[in-house]
Amino acid sequence: MGIEENNLENEISIYPTLASDKIYIEQLKNEAIAINIFDVVGKQVSKETRSENTITEIDMNGLSEGIYFVKVNTKYGMLTKKIVIQH
């Protein structure tokens, strides 16, 4: 894990890590973020840009059960978290 990720760990939360229909991205700073979701083999399955929300809700109903990686990019760096979808 790089220095940029360590800094963002304290500023961005992605939860729940075991989800059925929605995940939430909560950030301390009110800024624009890019959200990319990848499946376990690295295929991008979702891409969104959100501007200036402290809590962002992402609908996961369109995704199959399994492991995914949520990558959040900000102007300060990047944070990646593993989540598991179970419907």
Backbone as a ProteinNet text record, in pm:
[ID]
protein_1_A
[PRIMARY]
MGIEENNLENEISIYPTLASDKIYIEQLKNEAIAINIFDVVGKQVSKETRSENTITEIDMNGLSEGIYFVKVNTKYGMLTKKIVIQH
[TERTIARY]
83.9	0	88.5	62.5	144.8	108.6	188.8	164.8	31.8	-0.4	-125.9	-245.1	-240.3	-350.8	-361.9	-249.3	-253.6	-323.7	-293.6	-357.5	-507.1	-548.4	-690	-767.4	-699.6	-766.3	-835.3	-776.8	-832.9	-940.3	-951.2	-1042.7	-1160.5	-1149.3	-1256.3	-1289.7	-1419.5	-1467.4	-1556.4	-1539.3	-1624.5	-1687.3	-1819.9	-1888.6	-2026.5	-2086.8	-2029.1	-1939.6	-1847.4	-1760.7	-1830.8	-1937.9	-2026.1	-2161.7	-2197.7	-2316.5	-2412.5	-2539.3	-2638.2	-2689.6	-2717.5	-2773.4	-2709.1	-2649	-2588.6	-2457.6	-2368	-2250	-2248.1	-2172.2	-2162.3	-2015.8	-1989.2	-1856.1	-1869.3	-1802.8	-1810.8	-1673.8	-1672.1	-1545.6	-1552.1	-1439.8	-1433	-1430.7	-1360.5	-1353.2	-1465.6	-1526.5	-1636.8	-1578.3	-1543.8	-1477.6	-1524.1	-1490.7	-1526.1	-1441.9	-1506.2	-1436.4	-1476.9	-1385.4	-1414.1	-1418.7	-1525	-1545.5	-1544.6	-1453.9	-1446.3	-1458.9	-1540.9	-1558.8	-1513.3	-1428.6	-1371.4	-1409.6	-1429.6	-1453.6	-1319.8	-1326	-1206.2	-1100.3	-1137.9	-1039.3	-990.7	-1036	-988.3	-1072.5	-1187.5	-1276.5	-1355.8	-1353.9	-1429.8	-1578.9	-1657.6	-1800.8	-1884.7	-1822.2	-1893.9	-1796	-1842.5	-1759.8	-1852.1	-1820	-1902.2	-1813.5	-1861.6	-1797	-1901.4	-1865.7	-1956.1	-1887.6	-1964	-1903	-1962.7	-1874.3	-1901.4	-2017.9	-2012.5	-2103.1	-2017.6	-2057.9	-1979.6	-2014	-2138.5	-2175.9	-2237	-2180.8	-2227	-2281.3	-2401.6	-2464.7	-2448.6	-2399.5	-2380.8	-2471.5	-2555.9	-2645.8	-2568.1	-2569.2	-2495.5	-2587.9	-2716.7	-2812.6	-2783.2	-2720.5	-2692.3	-2572.9	-2503.3	-2384.2	-2415.3	-2349.4	-2363.4	-2295.1	-2330.9	-2262.5	-2115.5	-2031	-1888.3	-1804.9	-1675.4	-1578.3	-1555.2	-1551.7	-1527.5	-1428.6	-1365.2	-1273.6	-1326	-1343	-1390.5	-1269.5	-1245	-1131.1	-1185.2	-1144	-1186.7	-1065.2	-1078.7	-971.9	-1014.9	-924.9	-945.4	-825.2	-828	-711.2	-593.6	-618.8	-513.7	-454	-516.8	-465.7	-575.7	-548.7	-640	-652.9	-773	-798.3	-873.6	-829.8	-896.9	-937.9	-1064.6	-1116.1	-1185.9	-1172.3	-1240.4	-1377.3	-1479.8	-1613.3	-1665.7	-1760	-1823.6	-1972.5	-2028.4	-2172	-2240.6	-2342.3	-2427.5	-2571.2	-2647.9	-2788	-2877.6
-117	0	123.5	219.4	338.1	444.5	546.8	658.2	725	743.9	808	729.6	597	516.8	528.4	532.5	548.7	677.5	786.7	914.1	908.3	846.5	840.8	743.1	644.3	550.6	626.5	736.4	816.3	913.5	934.5	1034.1	976	850.9	789.3	652.8	628	496.6	437.9	308.8	235.5	122.2	120.2	21.6	-8.5	-119.7	-233.2	-314.3	-389.7	-472.6	-601.9	-637.4	-747.6	-684.7	-668.7	-593	-678.4	-637.2	-706.5	-618.6	-491.1	-407.2	-269.8	-216.2	-84.2	-80.4	5.2	39	190.5	236	379	418.9	535.3	592.8	724.3	730.8	849.3	915.2	1045	1117.2	1237.7	1265.2	1379.9	1511.6	1512.9	1634.1	1630.9	1743.9	1755.4	1790.8	1686.2	1708.9	1607.5	1635.2	1544.4	1417.3	1303.2	1175.1	1094.9	1010.9	915.2	777.8	702.4	571	467.4	370.6	261.2	130.4	40.3	-90.5	-196.9	-287.9	-393.8	-529.5	-628.7	-764.1	-828.1	-952	-1019.6	-1044.5	-1045.2	-1064.7	-931.8	-819.6	-689.1	-618	-674.1	-610.7	-499.4	-380.8	-269	-292.1	-289.3	-315.2	-191.4	-86	37.7	153.3	269.3	390.1	508.6	587.3	703.4	817.1	936.4	1054.1	1124.6	1156.1	1227.5	1354.6	1459.2	1584.7	1633.5	1654.9	1724.3	1669.7	1540.8	1477.7	1416	1429.1	1365.5	1217.8	1179.1	1037.2	1006.4	907.3	865.4	724.2	703.2	571.3	511.1	387.2	316.3	193.9	183.5	69	-49	-162	-280.6	-391.2	-363.1	-465.3	-523.4	-447.7	-496	-589.4	-609.2	-694.4	-832.4	-932.5	-1069.3	-1082.4	-1186.7	-1214	-1240.5	-1195.5	-1220	-1111.3	-1115.6	-1021	-910.1	-787.4	-669.7	-577.6	-493.1	-393	-255.5	-171.3	-34.9	56.8	130.1	221.2	364	443.6	582.9	671.4	758.8	853.5	993.6	1063.7	1204	1281.3	1410.7	1488.8	1465.4	1399.4	1372.7	1232.3	1145.6	1010.2	910.3	782.4	674.4	579	522.7	422	306.6	183.6	64.8	-23.5	-70.2	-159.8	-278.1	-394.7	-515.9	-522.2	-554.4	-577.4	-709.6	-768.1	-892.4	-864.6	-903.4	-886.3	-1020.3	-1022.1	-1139.8	-1092.2	-1136.3	-1095	-1185.2
0	0	0	-88.7	-100.5	1.1	3	95.2	64.4	-63.9	-100	-46.8	-54.7	-4.1	146.8	218.2	363.5	401.6	331.4	360.8	334	225.2	190.9	279	338.2	430.2	542.9	586.1	694.2	646.5	515.2	462.2	385	338.9	259.5	317.3	335.2	380	271.8	245.8	151.4	230.9	238.1	321.8	266.8	302.9	374.5	280.6	337.2	253	212.2	280.5	241.3	215.9	88.1	49.9	-31	-30.9	-112.9	-226.1	-199.2	-304	-318	-212.6	-218.6	-140.3	-186.1	-106.6	-92.4	4.2	30.6	35.1	-21	-16	59.5	172.8	257.2	261.2	238.6	238	331.3	394.9	485.6	409.6	296.6	214.8	112.3	91.6	-3	-139.8	-219.5	-347.3	-451.2	-575.7	-685.1	-676.2	-703.7	-704	-827.4	-872.6	-979.9	-915.5	-944.8	-885.3	-996.7	-986.5	-1083.2	-1007.5	-1060	-997.5	-1095.9	-1045.4	-1126.8	-1068.9	-1157.5	-1108	-1071.7	-1027.1	-975.5	-1082.9	-1210.4	-1317.1	-1375.4	-1318.8	-1360.5	-1464.2	-1501.5	-1598.5	-1529.5	-1589.5	-1533	-1556.8	-1447.7	-1458.6	-1429.1	-1378.6	-1349.2	-1342.3	-1389.4	-1384.4	-1360.2	-1259	-1225.9	-1179.2	-1196.7	-1140	-1055.9	-936.1	-845.6	-801.7	-791.8	-750.4	-619.4	-528.3	-403.8	-322.9	-295.8	-199.7	-90.6	33.1	138.5	150.5	113.5	111.4	-25.5	-91.9	-223.9	-213.4	-267.1	-267.5	-406.4	-412.9	-539.3	-540.2	-642.4	-657.6	-714.8	-644.2	-686	-738.6	-752.5	-794.5	-932.3	-1020.3	-1154.9	-1163	-1052.6	-1053	-996.4	-1050.3	-1000.2	-865.3	-791.2	-665	-691.8	-601.6	-616.9	-553.7	-585	-530.8	-632.9	-583.2	-666.4	-596.1	-675	-621.2	-657.8	-557.2	-576.2	-567.7	-675.4	-681.8	-684.7	-587.2	-578.1	-604.2	-703.2	-736.1	-695.3	-629.1	-594.7	-644.9	-630.2	-671.3	-577.1	-463.4	-366.1	-377.1	-454.9	-468	-498.1	-469.6	-503.4	-384.8	-370	-267.8	-332.7	-307	-359.2	-243.2	-245	-140.9	-205.8	-142	-187.4	-121.4	-201.6	-147	-201.7	-131	-172.6	-186.6	-301.8	-325.9	-306.5	-221.7	-201.8	-203.9	-304.9	-316.8	-236.5
[MASK]
+++++++++++++++++++++++++++++++++++++++++++++++++++++++++++++++++++++++++++++++++++++++

